Amino acid sequence: MRFVKNVLLSFVFLASGCTALLWNGNEVVEHRYGYSTVIEDKVTAAFQYKNLSVTALQGTSSIKVAIPENGVAFLGKKNVYILTSGANDLLALDKISTQYPLVSGFEKKDALRLELKKPDNDDAVLSFSDELFVFVNKTITDHDVETLKQAGFQRKGEDYVKRISLAGVILPREKNNSLFNDMTLLDKPHKVEFYVDNDSTEFHPVNLVTNVVLTPFAAVADIVFFPN
């Protein structure tokens, strides 16, 4: 896969949008049960960056967002996903998905389904961290076995499965599409879903997304990209 090299991004997400943190006004704690999918997106491209740092501005203070200085980000139609771990595994899965249909999780969904981390009060952006089991969704022949083993898949019963650990942060892409005109397309688009576990008194998933992702009109915390 061909990457854009030595990308140095220097821009401000518009002052009127892309708010990263807004806790007041919407209750984020509520006792609920089960799981809720709170973000659905389709990832179509990726880029390699260098010398990049991310800071969330809130009033006169700033919050450093923990990302690798050099790394890989994936572009969805709604958001940008900067991987803090597991990027190479995702790129490898993108390649092999052109040869074999892949599903994830024990529900074997046609999507990468990841859990959002419960935010702390000082969190500036949504983040995720999860272990994902990826299955080959087809009958495997002897000819396929060596290819899958080289890609890190192992046989478990009747399935070939690979376990990957993914973590990263989610940044809104809205109103900044012009910044991503030259990105490298993935070999195929991939569905992604982010869910929260409601089986405890933690945070209200609908209000969380409203507070963190979907508040373009309240400029409480905007994301700034700039070279180190």
Secondary structure, 3 states (H helix, E strand, C coil): CCCCCCECCCEECCCCCCCCCCCCCCCCCCEECCEEEEEEEEEEEEEEECCEEEEEEECCEEEEECCCCCEEEEEECCEEEEEEECHHHHHHHHHHCCCCCEEECCCCECCEEEEECCCCCCCCCEEEEEEEEEEECCCCCHHHHHHHHHCCCEEECCEEEEEEEEEEEEEECCCCHHHHCCCEEEEEEEEEEEEEECEEECCCHHHHHHHHCCCCCCCCEEEEEEEC
